[in-house]
Amino acid sequence: MVDVNQLIRNAQSAKDQGNDTLALDYFKQALSLYPNEVGLLSACGNLCVKQTRYEEAAGYFRRILHFNKSPEVRNALCYALQALGNHAQLNAQYQLAAACFEEALQHQPSNPAFWYNLGNAQRELHQFPAAANSFQKAISGDPSFADAYNNLGNIQRELGQLDLAIESYQKALSINPNLFHALSHLVHQKQHICDWKGEANDNLMNQIDQIRRWVRTKPEAQISPFAFLAMPSTTAEEQKLCASHYVEQNYRALFDIGKKQAYQHNNQLKSKINIGYLSADFRLHPLAFLITELIENHDRSRFNIHAYSYGKEDETPVRKRLIEAFDSFVDIRAMNDFEAATKINADQIDILVDLTGFTQSSRTGIVALKPASIHINWLGYPGTMGAFNHNDNDALFDYLIADETIAPNPTDFYEKLLYLPCYQPNTKRAFSTTTNKAAHHLPENSFVFCCFNQTFKITADVFAVWMRLLKKVPDSVLWLLDCNQWAKENLRKEAVSAGIDQNRLIFAPRTHSDAHLERQRHADLFLDTTPYNAHTTASDIIWAGVPIVTWMGDTFPARVAASLLKQVGLSELICDSLSAYEQKALAIANNRSKLNELKTTISKAKTESNLFNAQQFAQQLEEQYESVWLAYCQDTSLRQ
């Protein structure tokens, strides 16, 4: 018969010698004889915690609670649940993380850290109202919890409550003025609502200057790279720094896991290269209108084309067409990053092309795990995606698809550049309906300036130019996208301050994409924004037959419209300064024959230029795919 006391002595001896694994085994043997012995349960639980076996530890502490509901036991269980929840969150197991913190809150219902962590998991699960409630509970438990205010602001932003989000970010910063990410979020939302003013340190440009200093001097600062791109005055060098800091802080752990995983990659030349496209936007989304014809035109004798989708199933004809265009379409929404990467690797993807980047719903963690042989950044994020330790050899992506206009300086990027004549593909689209100006509240005989960029792209100096144009062109109106109620109100106030009747600003409500495309034909001249140009919006307006005046800046997002204009033979509309931009727009508005000439050029270019030639674009892109694949197979240094 087994002597339980001897088992316990053996366990203690093993523990004293530092052999916790053996000690746990002895305690488990003893526990099998006395399954309700609290001391043995406690010993097993504590050793599991020591060995970071938190799920197992939680099981032991739960069993103890049946016999002993003391605060000490509850605390031990909550400790294990918190550790397990944090580990699950880190590994994108958000359902498990939420369950852990919900259970912990049953025992410590006022614990602000548990509410905060639950809110973070709920946000990842897109349970936004529940997440807002969790962050509010965290704040109730700890009114000085700056990060809880910041994350509440993030949820309010997701819910479209931009005014409340701004208040939350401001509260977070009042508690902790050095909460880097909160200031980044605050600035970006102020840009969304076109709130450019403020007193002293609250002035938008002063806040942007502060963020730029942090990017240059505080590597630990969590600054959203996407938000940083849109901030006026940021340089390509700073954008590069910002991306690398962000990668290091958010994806280093996954990058290291990927190295240990050591995924197997094919490095042999073969008849068909496996291309994988990764995106949240294989649905009714601007991206679909760029890539659908490209996917359909890929040469299936040389390539297998796969989709890895983590966006919602919107059951639209756009999504259906895309599903049919790919050779395989894998929905990875239910997979965590590691599971998705493992699937991609199992499918033997040679080149993985991420079409989302650091934009909303990004799953950059999949790329950090390095599941494919080659990884390419394209279309979703107009800039470099950074590198670990600022080392080109540890760039998050191997390549970035660009063109000579948007990326004239390769040193602005960690990725190697793959040049095409124009980096942006397009899909031809039909106009399904025909409307008149009156249907859109546009005066019949007016000259219609327009800008359908999102409001975060509108800057004070560009808007001031627009107001001067309205003054100098008496029968003109400015047609803008109605993005949110606060931006509309602020832009009207700015117009009145500039001496312009606010009714000359006409806001186009949100509508479905085909209707939006058709109504753009009623515009006369598109006025671009900088430092973040029209991108897909520029392709749309060109397809609608409307010329664009752009001011080409120094960074990728500030040069996209120029790239597109060159493709349709309208380089004359590319300006090198704000004053030249204003003069060009005014000259066109005052010269109807010139405007008609420009529209004729666009009309011809829609069929004669390469901008909307998906077949030719596919061939040019495929040449680049084959080139990098050949280099990978022949050069062992690329496979380190």
N, C-alpha and C positions, 0 to 999 in steps of 0.2 A: 504494500500500500504506500502511495506517495505521501511523504511527510510535508504538510503545508508549511510548517515552521522552517524546515530545511530549505524549501523553495524560497521563502522570504529571506533567510540568511544568505542564500546564494545570490539572490537579487541585490541585497545590500552590498555584498562583497564586490559584485560586478560593478555596481554603481560607484563604490569607493575607488575602484581601479579605473574609472572613466569609461567603462564599457556600457553605455546606456542601452544599446540595442540588446545586449545579452540580459541586462537587468530587467528590461521590459518583458522579455520573453519569459523569464522566471516569474515575474509578477502575474503575467497572463495565465501561466500554468496554475498558480495559486488561486487566481480569480475563477478559473474554471471549476475549482472545487468549492469555492465560497462566492458565488456570483453576486451576492448582495452585500459583501463586506466593503463598507465605505472606505476603510483605510487602503484596501487594495485598489479600489476604483480610483481613489485620489492619487495613489502612486502611479498608476498607469496613465492617468490623465496628465499629470505633471511631467512625466517622462516624454509623453507624446508632444507636449508643448515644447519641451527642450529640443526635441528633434524636428520641430516645425511640422509635425503631423497633426495639423490643427483640426481637421475634420474628425479624425479619430479621437482626439482629446475632447472635443465637444460632446461626442457620444458618451464618453465616460462621465463627464460632469452632468450631463442630462440624467443619467442613471442615479447619480448621487442625490439630485434634487428630489427624487421620489422619497428619499429618507431624510434629507437634511436641506431645508430651504433657507439656510442662513445667508446673510449678505456675502460672506466669503465665498460660498459655492457659486452664487449668482455671478459674482465678480470674475471668478475663474472661468465660468462658461462664457461670459461676455468677452473676456480677453481672447479666448480661442475663436469665438465667432468673429470678432473684429479682425483678428489676424487672417482668418480664412476669407472673410469678405474682402479685405484689402488685396489679398493674393488673387482672388477671383477677378476683382476689378482690373488689376494690372494685366491679367491675361484675357481680358475682354469677355469674361464669363459673367455677364451683367445680371442674368436671372439669379444665379447662385449668390452673387454679391448682395443683391436686394434681399433675398431670403435670409441671409446671415444677419443683416442689420435689422430687419423686421423682427427676427427672433430676439436679438439682443435688446431691442427696445421693449419687449415684453417684460424684461427684468430690470431695465434702467430707462423708464419711459421719458425721462427728462434729459437724457444724455445728449448734449448738442453735437458731439462728434459723430454719434450714431445717426442722428437725423441728417447731418451734413453728408455723410457717406451714403446713406440711403438715397438722398436727393441726387447725388452724382450718378448712382446706378440707374435710377429712374429716368434721368435725362438721357442716358445712353439707350434706354429702352423706349425712348420717345413718349414717356408717360409724363408729359409736361405739367399738367395741373397738379398731379401727385408730387412731382419734384418741387414745384413752387411751395406747396404746403410743407414739405419736409424742410426746405431751407428756412421757411418762416418759423418752423418749430425750433430749428437750430438757433436762430436769432433770439427767439423768446427765452431759450435756455442760457444764451450768452450774447447779450446786446452788443458786445465789443468784438464779435466774430466777423472780422472784415471779409474773409474769404466767403463766408456764407452770404453776405450781402452781394458780393461780386457774382457768385453763382446764381443767386436769385435773379440778378440782373440778366444773366445769360438766358434763363428760362423766360423771363418777361419779354426779352427780345424775340425768342422763338414764338411766343404767343402773340406777337405783334403789338405788345404794350411798350412801345419805345419810350414814352414819357416816364413810365414807371421804371424801366430799365435804367434810364439815365439817372434817376433819383437814387437807385440802388448802388450804381457805380460811384456816384458822388458820396454817398454815405460810407461806402467801403474805403474811399480815399480819405475821408475826414477822420476815420479811425486809424488808417495806415497810409500815409502819403506816399510811401514807397512800395505800394502794392502795384507792381509794374503792369501786370495784365489788366488790372481794373482801369488804369488810365488809357491803355490801348483800346479797350472795349468802349470806354466813354467817348473817346475821340471819334471812333468809327460810327457810333450811333449818333453823335452830334452831326457828323457828315451826312448820315442818312436823313436827318430832319433839317439839314441846311441851317444849322445853328452855328454861325461863324464868329459871333461876337462874344462878349463877356468882359468881365472886369479883370485886369491884371493877369494873374495866373490862370484864370478861367478862360482866357482868350484862346481860341482854337489853335492858332499858330504858335502861341507860347507853349501850349501843351504838347504840340507836335515836336517842338524844339527839345522839350524835356525827354520825350520818348527817343528822339535821335541820339541824345547824349547817353541815355541808358544803353541803347544798342551798341554804341561805340565803347562804353566803359564797364558795362555790367553784363557779362556773359550769362549770368543766372536769370536775367530778366526774361519773363515769359511774355514776349510780344508776338501777337498774331502776324505771321508773314503776309497773309492776304490783306489784312487791314493796313499794314505798313506800306504796301505797294501803292495804296490809294492816297496816302498822306502827301500833300504838296511839299516839295523841297527835299524829299528823301532821295538819296543818290543810289546808283547801281551798287556801289561798294557797300553802302549801309544795308541795302536789301539783301545782299549776299551774306553779310554778317548775321542779320536777323534770322535768315533761313537756317543757317548753321547752328546758331544758339538754340533755336526751336527744335531742330532735329536731335541735338545732343540731349536736351532735357526730356523730350517726349518719346524718343525711339531708340535710345541707346540700349535699353534692356532687351528689346526685341531683336535688335541688330546682333547683340552678343548671343542670344538664344539661337538665332539663325546660323551663326558660325559654329556653335556646338552641334546643332542639328546636322550640319554638313550635308545638305541636300545633294543628291546625285544629279548631275547635269550632263546631257549628251554633248559631245564636242566633235562629232563626226559629220562631215559633209554628207548630205542626203538629198533625195529628190524633192522632198517637201519640207518646208520650214513651218513649224507650229507657232503661230502668232496668237497671243492672248490679249484681249482688250479688257481692261478693268475699269468699271465706272459705276457711279450711282445714278447715272442719267440716261439709261437706255429706256426712254419713256418720252412722254410729251414734254420736251425740254429743248432749249436752244441747241444743246449738243447734238441732238438727234438730227436737226436740220443741217448740221455740218457734215456728219459722217455717214448717213444712211447710204447714199449712192456710192461712196467710197467702199463700204463693206460689200455692197452688191457687185462692185467692179473688180474686186480682188481676183487675181488669177489662181483658180483652184488647181491648176496643173502644177503650180510651184509652191502653194501655201495652203495650210489648213487654218481656218480662221475661227477662233473661239471667243466667246463672251463670258465674262465673270461679272455678274450684276449684283449689286447690293442696294439698289434703289427700289422703291415701291412698285408693285405691279399695278399700273393704272388702267389696264385693259383698254387702251386706246389703239386705233389703227396704226399710229406711229410706232408703238411698242411691238405690235404684231408684225409689222413690216420688218423691224429690226431682228426680231427672233427668227424670222424666216430667212433673213440675209446671212446669218451666221451659220457655220457648219455645226456648231454646238453652242447652246446657251445655258449656262449654269447659274442658278440663283443661289448666291452664297450668303443671303441675309441672315440665315439661322446659324451660320458658322462663325466662330470667333476667328481672330486673325491667324492664329496658328493652324486651325483646321482648314481655313481657306487656302493658306499657303501650301499646306500639305496636299490639298486637292490639285492645285495648280502644278505642283511638282510631279504628282502622280500622273497628270495628263501630259507630262513631258513637254511643257511649253518652253520653247527656245527663246522667244522674245516676248516679254510682258510689257504692254504699253498702258501706262496709267493715264486716264483721260480726266481725272478729277483733281489730283494735286491737293494743295492746302486750301481747298474750298469747302463749302458746307457738305457735311456727310463724309468727309475724307476718311479713307481707310488706308492711310499711308503705312500703317504698321505692317500690312501684308507685304509691301515692297521691302520694308526694313528686314524682313526675314529672308529675303533673297531666294525666292522659290524657283526662279527661272534662270536661264543662263545669262540673259541680257535684260536690262530694265531701262525703259525709255519714258521720259516725261514729255507729255504733249497735250496741248489744247486747253486743259482745265485750268492750269495755273500759269500765268504769264511771267515766269521768272525762274531763277534757279531754285531747286529744292534743297540745297545745302549739302553739307558733308560732315562726317564725324571728325572731331578734332581739326576742323578746317583743312582737311587733307584731301586733295583731289583723288587720291587712290582709295579713299573711303567715302566717296560721294554716294549719296543715297541712290541716285540714278546714274547709270553709265552714260546715257546720251539724252540730249534734248533736241527735239525737232524745231528748226527755226528757219529763217531766211536772212538774207544779207541786210535787209532794211531793219528788221526788229532786233537783230543781234549782230551789229557790226563789230563788236568788241568781244572776242571769245573769253577774255579774262574776267568778264562780268559773271561768268557761270562756272560752277564746279563741274557740270556735265560736259562731255565732249559734244560739239554741235554737229548735227546732221542738217545740212542746208538743202532746202527745196527752193524753187523759184518764188513760191509763196507758201508760208507754213500752214495756212488755213484752207481746208477743203470746204466744199459747199454742195448742197443738194438743190437741184432745180425744184421750184414749187409753183403750183398753179394758183391763180386768183379765183376763189370759188364764188365770190359775189362781187357786185358792183354797187358802190354807194356814191352819194354826192357830198359836197362840203357841209351842207346844212345838217346832215345826219350826225356830224361830229362837232356841231356848234361853231363851225368856222365861217366867218363872213365871206360871202360869195366873191367879192372883188378884192380881197385882201392878199397881201404877200405873206406867205406862211413860212416863217422860220420855225424849225423844229429841232428838238433833241429828245430822243427816246431812251437815252441812257438812264440807268438808275440814279436816284438823287444823290447817293453818296459820292458820285463822280463830279458833281457840280461844285465848283469852287467860287469863292467870292470874286476873284479877279475876272474869271471867265463870265460870270453872271453880270458883272458891271459892263463888260463889253456888250453883252446881249441887250442890256437896257439902253446903251448908247445907240445901238443899231435900231431899236424900236423908235427912239427919238428922231433919228435921221431918216427913217423910212416911215412916213406918217400913216400909211394904210396897212401897216404890217401887224402881225400878231406872232406870239411865241407859243408854240404847241409843245407841251411837255407831258411826260408820263406821270400819272397820278399814283405815286408810290406809297405815300402815307399822308395822313391828314395834317401832321405837324410840318412836314416839308412844304405842303401846299400853302399853309398859313404863313410860314416864314418867308417863302419866296414872294408871296403877294405883298407882305410888309416891305421887303427889300425893293420891290418894284415901286411902291408908293414913295419910299424914301428917295428913290432916283427920279421922281417926278413922272412916273408912268402910271397910267390908269391900270389898276389891277385886273380889270376885265380883259385887257389885252394879253393876259396870260391864260391860256386855255389848256385844261388838263384832260388828257385822254384816260378814261377809266380802263382798268384791267379787263381784258377780254381774251377769247381763245386766239391762238397763234395765227390762224388763217385770216381772221377778221382784222387782227392787228396789222398783218402784212399788207392787206388790201387798203386799209385806210391811209397808210403812209404815202400812197400815190398822190394824196391831196396836198402834201407838203411841197414847197418850192426849193428850200435849201436847208440841209442838215448842218447844224452848228455843233462841232465835236467838243468834247471835254478833254482836259489834260490836268494832271499827269496820268489819268486812266482813261484811255480812249474808248470809243465804241469798238467792240470786237465783233461778236455775232450780230449785234445791232447794226454795225456798219455794212455787213453783207446783206442784211435784210433791206436796208434803205437803198443800197445800190440795185438790188433785185427789183425794188419798187420803182426804180428809174429816177431817183433823186440824188443830186450831187452833194458831196460832203466837203466842207472846209475844215481842215484840221491843222493844229499846231503840233509839229513833231518834236517830242522831247528827247531826253537822253536815255530813258529806261525802256525796257521791253513793253510794258503796258501803255507807254506814251507814244509808241511807234506803229501800232497795229493798223490804224486807219490809213496811215501813209503806205504801208505795205499793200493794202487792198487797192488803194487809188492807183498805185503804179501798175497793178495788174490790169486795170481797165483804161489805161492810157490817160490818166488825169493827174499827173504829177504836179501840174500847175496849181492844184488846190491844196498842196502841201506847203505850209508856212513854217518859217523858222523863228518867229517871235509872235508875241501876243498882238503887237501893233500891226504886223503884217496880216495876221489872221483877221483882225477887225477891218482892215482896209480891203482885203480880198472879199469878205462877205458883203461889205457895203457896195463894192463895185458891181458885184453880181446882182444884188438886189435892185440896183438902179439901171440895169442893162438887161432888158427882157430878151433881146436877141442873143446875148451871151449865155443867158440861162438856158434858152432853147438849144443852143449849140452844145452845151454841156450835157443836157438830157439826151440829145441825139447820140452823142458819143457813148453814153452809158447804154442806151438801147442797143447799139451795135455790139458793144462789148459783151453784153449778156449772152450772145451767141458766138461771137468771134474770139473773145479773149479766153484765157485758160482758167479764169477764176471759177467758172461754173462747169468746167470740163472734168467730171469725176473720173472718167476713164484715163485721161492723161495723168491726172493727179495720182491715181492708184499706181500707174506704171512708174512714176518718179519716186513715190514712196517705197515701192517694192524694190527698186534698185538700191535704195539705202538699206533696207532690211537685209538684202542679200550681201551687201558690202560688209556690214557689221558682223553678220553671221560668218562670213568667210574669214574675216580678221580674227574672230573669236576662235574658230577651229584651228587656225594656223599659228596663232601667237599664244604660247603658254602663259605669258605674263598677264594676259587679260583674264585668265582663269584662276588667279590667286585668291 
